[in-house]
């Protein structure tokens, strides 16, 4: 598995954990991700996190940063 695949897999895992109490938002993320709209999914997660006032864990923030620098940037 490539580094980007590992990071993508971890990003999904962390996002599922972060949005586990918000099934509607998690469903929307899953739709975007499954349709290959990874950039939109990333932006959606960031916007949703801010909108809901969620505080990501340290591990979640690290994964977010890794995904951003390897895929979004």
SVG drawing of the C-alpha trace seen along z (x, -y; Angstrom):
<svg xmlns="http://www.w3.org/2000/svg" viewBox="-29 -27 33 29">
<polyline fill="none" stroke="black" stroke-width="0.4" points="0.0,0.0 1.4,-3.4 1.7,-6.2 -1.2,-8.1 -3.4,-5.1 -2.4,-4.6 -3.2,-8.2 -6.5,-8.1 -7.5,-5.0 -6.6,-6.7 -8.4,-9.9 -11.6,-7.9 -11.2,-6.1 -10.6,-9.3 -13.5,-11.1 -15.8,-8.2 -14.8,-8.5 -15.1,-12.3 -18.6,-12.2 -19.9,-9.1 -22.5,-11.0 -23.7,-12.8 -25.1,-10.3 -26.4,-12.8 -23.0,-14.5 -21.2,-11.2 -23.5,-9.9 -22.7,-13.0 -19.0,-12.5 -19.3,-8.9 -21.2,-9.9 -18.6,-12.3 -15.7,-10.0 -17.3,-7.0 -18.0,-9.0 -14.3,-9.9 -14.9,-13.6 -12.1,-13.5 -11.3,-17.2 -15.0,-18.0 -15.1,-15.4 -12.1,-17.0 -13.6,-20.5 -17.0,-19.2 -15.3,-17.6 -13.5,-20.8 -16.6,-22.9 -18.7,-20.5 -16.2,-20.3 -16.3,-24.1 -20.0,-24.3 -20.7,-21.7 -17.9,-23.0 -16.2,-19.6 -12.7,-19.4 -10.7,-16.9 -8.3,-14.6 -4.6,-15.0 -4.5,-11.9 -7.4,-13.3 -5.5,-16.6 -2.3,-14.7 -4.2,-12.6 -5.9,-15.7 -2.5,-17.5 -1.0,-14.4 -4.0,-14.2 -3.8,-17.9 -0.1,-17.9 0.0,-14.7 -3.3,-15.0 -4.8,-18.4 -1.7,-20.5"/>
</svg>
